[in-house]
């Protein structure tokens, strides 16, 4: 039986069992065959398609939609996956509303784009459901590559290298592969274990092995990897969490949003995940929205998302912001945390309002809170890394770092948006440059 929704503190089981099932079901139910054909028929199949330019992985969008329209979804899937091997996940989590669909000719003319993301999911799901892997390995080259990190960048790089005939070993600090796809995305976006299913499907290419719970700097050094392998790709993401810089932020009840999302993703029973009655999430990106919405879905009575700038500056898309609002999340902007109040545990969090220049106004706001989630960005951790550009590894357009034989991509590398689809593109492109370099050296 559910607890009283007004019960203070951080407790599990605030809702009836059916509420968890409904709340964490698929955010976008898949299209059936008829719906996919109708959606595909709206595409103009533009010759110089703006949607392709807006796609970080350069998928031939008009081609794959035409293939769906002509009744060959498996061919459409191969078109997608040849550019984006994690096309199934990206179809679920990519902010298409700010990428391909935003520039769709139908969107510009009518305010209603072709459902590119949902059509991509239809095609890739159709192929994966058959257990079919559409790619084969080239002849074995005898070259060995270490990939650090089993997230989108690492998986994309590993698959392309394996397809080109190289032996790849992925080292990851976590017990399961997938990176943020497995640990960092809202449960309602990828239900039913899809992240692991996609990894298992990807592994059918062969030539890839995993070493779990191995962290560079703790269990192995970058120098050792350079010695033991012909090339190294760094795709370990960002694992450190930025501090609030507010007095009292070490109090009980203040936690990292990424850890909260990870706990949810790994939980077999959502009702067992404790949540506060009054929850405050600090940040303006996808992680902040994912944490806020899921807090509400777990039964938090009041959830407030606080961001230091205006809504137009939030990294979370307008769709994500509207989703949060539709679930009952209150969004407060132009406010920065200055103090966490409470005797040992958080009871209130105090903010100061700031102007557009981030200058304090002297006006403050206190929010009651028994749980606070920080979603204000992550940082790179590690010793002996290549040169940095700011707080990330400095790379050129092909992913090369300052160290010979070492490439990098994804969230840990400079340049690009912190998106799954961007990480996939960077991993793929680095793999192609690694291949060219290794085979040139072999020649």
SEPASE-441150 format. One record per residue (C-alpha): residue number from 1; x, y, z. Coordinates in steps of 0.2 Angstrom, whole numbers, plus 5000, padded with zeros to 4 digits. Layout:
SEPASE-441150
(site NUM (X Y Z))
...
end
This chain:
SEPASE-441150
(site 1 (5000 5000 5000))
(site 2 (5006 5017 4996))
(site 3 (5012 5029 5009))
(site 4 (5004 5046 5013))
(site 5 (5010 5057 4999))
(site 6 (5012 5071 5012))
(site 7 (5025 5061 5022))
(site 8 (5041 5071 5024))
(site 9 (5058 5063 5022))
(site 10 (5066 5052 5009))
(site 11 (5056 5036 5008))
(site 12 (5051 5023 4995))
(site 13 (5034 5017 4990))
(site 14 (5025 5034 4989))
(site 15 (5013 5027 4975))
(site 16 (5002 5012 4971))
(site 17 (5011 4999 4961))
(site 18 (5001 5003 4945))
(site 19 (5007 5021 4945))
(site 20 (5025 5016 4943))
(site 21 (5021 5004 4928))
(site 22 (5011 5018 4920))
(site 23 (5024 5032 4924))
(site 24 (5039 5023 4918))
(site 25 (5032 5015 4902))
(site 26 (5038 5020 4885))
(site 27 (5038 5039 4883))
(site 28 (5035 5037 4864))
(site 29 (5026 5020 4860))
(site 30 (5033 5013 4844))
(site 31 (5024 5016 4827))
(site 32 (5015 5001 4820))
(site 33 (5017 4997 4801))
(site 34 (5003 5007 4795))
(site 35 (5008 5022 4806))
(site 36 (5026 5021 4799))
(site 37 (5020 5020 4781))
(site 38 (5008 5036 4784))
(site 39 (5022 5045 4792))
(site 40 (5035 5041 4779))
(site 41 (5023 5046 4765))
(site 42 (5024 5064 4772))
(site 43 (5042 5065 4767))
(site 44 (5046 5076 4752))
(site 45 (5063 5066 4749))
(site 46 (5072 5082 4747))
(site 47 (5087 5081 4735))
(site 48 (5097 5093 4746))
(site 49 (5089 5088 4762))
(site 50 (5092 5100 4777))
(site 51 (5088 5086 4789))
(site 52 (5104 5077 4783))
(site 53 (5115 5092 4787))
(site 54 (5107 5094 4804))
(site 55 (5111 5075 4809))
(site 56 (5128 5074 4818))
(site 57 (5130 5056 4810))
(site 58 (5125 5061 4792))
(site 59 (5112 5048 4790))
(site 60 (5104 5048 4773))
(site 61 (5087 5052 4780))
(site 62 (5077 5054 4764))
(site 63 (5084 5037 4758))
(site 64 (5079 5028 4774))
(site 65 (5062 5035 4774))
(site 66 (5059 5031 4756))
(site 67 (5065 5013 4760))
(site 68 (5052 5012 4774))
(site 69 (5039 5019 4762))
(site 70 (5042 5006 4749))
(site 71 (5041 4992 4762))
(site 72 (5059 4988 4765))
(site 73 (5062 4993 4783))
(site 74 (5077 4982 4785))
(site 75 (5086 4991 4771))
(site 76 (5081 5007 4779))
(site 77 (5089 5001 4795))
(site 78 (5105 4997 4786))
(site 79 (5106 5014 4779))
(site 80 (5104 5021 4797))
(site 81 (5116 5009 4805))
(site 82 (5130 5011 4792))
(site 83 (5132 5029 4799))
(site 84 (5125 5027 4817))
(site 85 (5128 5010 4824))
(site 86 (5118 5015 4839))
(site 87 (5103 5021 4829))
(site 88 (5091 5012 4839))
(site 89 (5096 5021 4855))
(site 90 (5098 5038 4846))
(site 91 (5080 5036 4839))
(site 92 (5074 5036 4857))
(site 93 (5085 5049 4866))
(site 94 (5091 5061 4852))
(site 95 (5083 5078 4853))
(site 96 (5077 5077 4835))
(site 97 (5066 5092 4839))
(site 98 (5082 5103 4839))
(site 99 (5091 5094 4825))
(site 100 (5084 5085 4810))
(site 101 (5066 5088 4813))
(site 102 (5068 5107 4817))
(site 103 (5074 5110 4799))
(site 104 (5062 5098 4791))
(site 105 (5054 5106 4776))
(site 106 (5037 5101 4783))
(site 107 (5041 5109 4800))
(site 108 (5046 5125 4792))
(site 109 (5031 5126 4780))
(site 110 (5018 5118 4792))
(site 111 (5024 5117 4809))
(site 112 (5023 5098 4809))
(site 113 (5039 5089 4804))
(site 114 (5041 5072 4797))
(site 115 (5043 5060 4812))
(site 116 (5061 5056 4808))
(site 117 (5065 5050 4825))
(site 118 (5051 5038 4827))
(site 119 (5053 5032 4809))
(site 120 (5072 5028 4813))
(site 121 (5066 5018 4828))
(site 122 (5053 5008 4818))
(site 123 (5067 5003 4805))
(site 124 (5080 4999 4818))
(site 125 (5068 4989 4829))
(site 126 (5062 4979 4815))
(site 127 (5079 4973 4811))
(site 128 (5085 4970 4828))
(site 129 (5069 4960 4833))
(site 130 (5075 4947 4820))
(site 131 (5092 4946 4829))
(site 132 (5100 4951 4812))
(site 133 (5117 4960 4811))
(site 134 (5119 4967 4794))
(site 135 (5138 4970 4794))
(site 136 (5152 4957 4792))
(site 137 (5170 4959 4798))
(site 138 (5184 4962 4785))
(site 139 (5199 4951 4785))
(site 140 (5208 4951 4801))
(site 141 (5222 4964 4802))
(site 142 (5232 4958 4817))
(site 143 (5231 4975 4825))
(site 144 (5224 4977 4842))
(site 145 (5216 4993 4849))
(site 146 (5211 4997 4867))
(site 147 (5195 5007 4869))
(site 148 (5193 5015 4886))
(site 149 (5174 5017 4890))
(site 150 (5159 5007 4884))
(site 151 (5148 5022 4881))
(site 152 (5141 5028 4865))
(site 153 (5158 5035 4858))
(site 154 (5168 5019 4864))
(site 155 (5155 5007 4857))
(site 156 (5154 5016 4840))
(site 157 (5173 5016 4839))
(site 158 (5174 4998 4843))
(site 159 (5161 4992 4831))
(site 160 (5169 5001 4816))
(site 161 (5186 4995 4821))
(site 162 (5180 4977 4823))
(site 163 (5171 4978 4806))
(site 164 (5187 4984 4798))
(site 165 (5196 4968 4804))
(site 166 (5205 4974 4820))
(site 167 (5204 4966 4837))
(site 168 (5196 4978 4850))
(site 169 (5196 4977 4869))
(site 170 (5185 4988 4878))
(site 171 (5189 4993 4896))
(site 172 (5176 5001 4907))
(site 173 (5175 5005 4925))
(site 174 (5157 5000 4927))
(site 175 (5151 4982 4929))
(site 176 (5140 4983 4913))
(site 177 (5143 4991 4896))
(site 178 (5133 5005 4889))
(site 179 (5140 5021 4898))
(site 180 (5126 5034 4899))
(site 181 (5115 5024 4888))
(site 182 (5114 5011 4902))
(site 183 (5117 5022 4917))
(site 184 (5112 5040 4913))
(site 185 (5096 5041 4903))
(site 186 (5079 5042 4910))
(site 187 (5071 5025 4913))
(site 188 (5055 5030 4903))
(site 189 (5065 5034 4888))
(site 190 (5073 5016 4886))
(site 191 (5062 5004 4896))
(site 192 (5063 4985 4895))
(site 193 (5082 4984 4895))
(site 194 (5085 4991 4878))
(site 195 (5102 4998 4881))
(site 196 (5109 4981 4885))
(site 197 (5100 4973 4871))
(site 198 (5108 4985 4859))
(site 199 (5125 4981 4865))
(site 200 (5122 4962 4864))
(site 201 (5116 4965 4846))
(site 202 (5131 4976 4842))
(site 203 (5143 4963 4848))
(site 204 (5137 4951 4835))
(site 205 (5150 4959 4823))
(site 206 (5164 4949 4833))
(site 207 (5181 4954 4837))
(site 208 (5176 4964 4852))
(site 209 (5180 4959 4871))
(site 210 (5175 4968 4887))
(site 211 (5186 4971 4903))
(site 212 (5173 4977 4916))
(site 213 (5177 4987 4931))
(site 214 (5194 4992 4925))
(site 215 (5198 5011 4926))
(site 216 (5212 5020 4918))
(site 217 (5223 5027 4932))
(site 218 (5217 5015 4945))
(site 219 (5220 4998 4937))
(site 220 (5230 5002 4922))
(site 221 (5239 5017 4915))
(site 222 (5238 5025 4898))
(site 223 (5256 5022 4896))
(site 224 (5253 5003 4898))
(site 225 (5239 5003 4886))
(site 226 (5250 5012 4873))
(site 227 (5263 4999 4875))
(site 228 (5251 4984 4875))
(site 229 (5240 4990 4860))
(site 230 (5243 4997 4843))
(site 231 (5231 5011 4846))
(site 232 (5221 5018 4860))
(site 233 (5204 5027 4860))
(site 234 (5198 5037 4875))
(site 235 (5179 5038 4877))
(site 236 (5177 5037 4896))
(site 237 (5165 5052 4897))
(site 238 (5165 5063 4912))
(site 239 (5163 5055 4929))
(site 240 (5167 5069 4941))
(site 241 (5153 5080 4947))
(site 242 (5154 5099 4949))
(site 243 (5151 5107 4966))
(site 244 (5137 5119 4970))
(site 245 (5148 5131 4978))
(site 246 (5135 5134 4991))
(site 247 (5137 5134 5010))
(site 248 (5131 5117 5018))
(site 249 (5130 5107 5002))
(site 250 (5138 5092 5011))
(site 251 (5122 5089 5021))
(site 252 (5113 5073 5020))
(site 253 (5100 5073 5006))
(site 254 (5111 5082 4993))
(site 255 (5115 5070 4980))
(site 256 (5121 5070 4962))
(site 257 (5107 5068 4949))
(site 258 (5118 5056 4938))
(site 259 (5119 5044 4953))
(site 260 (5100 5045 4956))
(site 261 (5096 5042 4938))
(site 262 (5109 5027 4938))
(site 263 (5100 5020 4953))
(site 264 (5084 5021 4945))
(site 265 (5090 5013 4929))
(site 266 (5098 4998 4938))
(site 267 (5083 4996 4950))
(site 268 (5072 4981 4946))
(site 269 (5058 4988 4957))
(site 270 (5054 5007 4955))
(site 271 (5044 5007 4971))
(site 272 (5059 5003 4981))
(site 273 (5068 5018 4976))
(site 274 (5067 5031 4990))
(site 275 (5062 5049 4985))
(site 276 (5059 5065 4995))
(site 277 (5042 5074 4997))
(site 278 (5050 5091 4992))
(site 279 (5063 5089 4979))
(site 280 (5074 5102 4971))
(site 281 (5085 5099 4955))
(site 282 (5098 5112 4951))
(site 283 (5103 5113 4933))
(site 284 (5096 5116 4915))
(site 285 (5101 5101 4905))
(site 286 (5094 5085 4900))
(site 287 (5100 5077 4916))
(site 288 (5091 5090 4926))
(site 289 (5075 5087 4917))
(site 290 (5077 5068 4918))
(site 291 (5080 5069 4937))
(site 292 (5065 5081 4940))
(site 293 (5053 5071 4930))
(site 294 (5058 5055 4937))
(site 295 (5057 5062 4955))
(site 296 (5039 5067 4951))
(site 297 (5035 5049 4943))
(site 298 (5041 5042 4960))
(site 299 (5029 5051 4970))
(site 300 (5037 5067 4976))
(site 301 (5024 5080 4980))
(site 302 (5034 5095 4975))
(site 303 (5048 5096 4962))
(site 304 (5056 5112 4958))
(site 305 (5070 5113 4944))
(site 306 (5081 5129 4947))
(site 307 (5092 5136 4933))
(site 308 (5104 5150 4934))
(site 309 (5099 5158 4917))
(site 310 (5083 5160 4907))
(site 311 (5074 5146 4899))
(site 312 (5080 5151 4882))
(site 313 (5098 5147 4888))
(site 314 (5093 5129 4895))
(site 315 (5102 5115 4887))
(site 316 (5087 5105 4888))
(site 317 (5076 5107 4873))
(site 318 (5059 5116 4874))
(site 319 (5051 5098 4872))
(site 320 (5060 5092 4887))
(site 321 (5055 5108 4897))
(site 322 (5037 5106 4892))
(site 323 (5038 5088 4897))
(site 324 (5044 5092 4914))
(site 325 (5030 5106 4916))
(site 326 (5017 5093 4910))
(site 327 (5022 5081 4924))
(site 328 (5020 5095 4937))
(site 329 (5038 5101 4939))
(site 330 (5040 5119 4943))
(site 331 (5054 5128 4934))
(site 332 (5062 5143 4942))
(site 333 (5075 5153 4932))
(site 334 (5089 5166 4935))
(site 335 (5093 5159 4952))
(site 336 (5109 5152 4960))
(site 337 (5111 5142 4976))
(site 338 (5119 5151 4990))
(site 339 (5116 5140 5005))
(site 340 (5109 5123 5011))
(site 341 (5100 5124 5027))
(site 342 (5096 5110 5040))
(site 343 (5103 5101 5055))
(site 344 (5113 5087 5047))
(site 345 (5101 5084 5033))
(site 346 (5094 5097 5021))
(site 347 (5078 5105 5026))
(site 348 (5078 5121 5015))
(site 349 (5089 5127 5001))
(site 350 (5092 5146 4998))
(site 351 (5094 5154 4981))
(site 352 (5099 5172 4975))
(site 353 (5091 5179 4960))
(site 354 (5103 5185 4947))
(site 355 (5101 5196 4932))
(site 356 (5106 5192 4914))
(site 357 (5124 5196 4918))
(site 358 (5124 5183 4932))
(site 359 (5126 5198 4945))
(site 360 (5117 5195 4961))
(site 361 (5101 5206 4964))
(site 362 (5101 5204 4983))
(site 363 (5084 5195 4982))
(site 364 (5083 5178 4989))
(site 365 (5071 5163 4988))
(site 366 (5070 5148 5000))
(site 367 (5063 5132 4995))
(site 368 (5058 5118 5007))
(site 369 (5068 5102 5002))
(site 370 (5072 5085 5010))
(site 371 (5081 5080 4994))
(site 372 (5092 5091 4982))
(site 373 (5100 5084 4966))
(site 374 (5114 5092 4958))
(site 375 (5114 5092 4939))
(site 376 (5126 5106 4935))
(site 377 (5139 5097 4924))
(site 378 (5152 5084 4926))
(site 379 (5171 5085 4925))
(site 380 (5185 5074 4918))
(site 381 (5195 5064 4930))
(site 382 (5211 5055 4927))
(site 383 (5230 5057 4928))
(site 384 (5243 5056 4914))
(site 385 (5230 5061 4901))
(site 386 (5234 5070 4884))
(site 387 (5234 5089 4884))
(site 388 (5218 5097 4889))
(site 389 (5207 5111 4881))
(site 390 (5199 5119 4896))
(site 391 (5192 5104 4906))
(site 392 (5192 5091 4892))
(site 393 (5205 5082 4881))
(site 394 (5211 5092 4866))
(site 395 (5207 5084 4850))
(site 396 (5208 5088 4831))
(site 397 (5194 5085 4819))
(site 398 (5198 5066 4818))
(site 399 (5200 5064 4837))
(site 400 (5219 5064 4838))
(site 401 (5226 5069 4854))
(site 402 (5243 5077 4859))
(site 403 (5249 5059 4862))
(site 404 (5254 5048 4847))
(site 405 (5243 5033 4845))
(site 406 (5230 5040 4856))
(site 407 (5213 5046 4850))
(site 408 (5198 5053 4860))
(site 409 (5179 5056 4858))
(site 410 (5163 5059 4866))
(site 411 (5160 5069 4882))
(site 412 (5178 5068 4888))
(site 413 (5184 5077 4872))
(site 414 (5184 5095 4867))
(site 415 (5172 5101 4853))
(site 416 (5154 5095 4849))
(site 417 (5138 5094 4860))
(site 418 (5136 5082 4874))
(site 419 (5124 5071 4865))
(site 420 (5123 5053 4862))
(site 421 (5122 5055 4843))
(site 422 (5138 5067 4843))
(site 423 (5148 5054 4853))
(site 424 (5143 5041 4841))
(site 425 (5149 5051 4826))
(site 426 (5166 5055 4835))
(site 427 (5169 5037 4839))
(site 428 (5165 5032 4821))
(site 429 (5176 5045 4814))
(site 430 (5191 5042 4826))
(site 431 (5190 5023 4821))
(site 432 (5191 5027 4803))
(site 433 (5207 5038 4806))
(site 434 (5214 5024 4818))
(site 435 (5211 5012 4804))
(site 436 (5220 5023 4791))
(site 437 (5234 5026 4802))
(site 438 (5237 5008 4807))
(site 439 (5236 5001 4789))
(site 440 (5247 5015 4783))
(site 441 (5260 5009 4796))
(site 442 (5257 4991 4791))
(site 443 (5260 4996 4773))
end
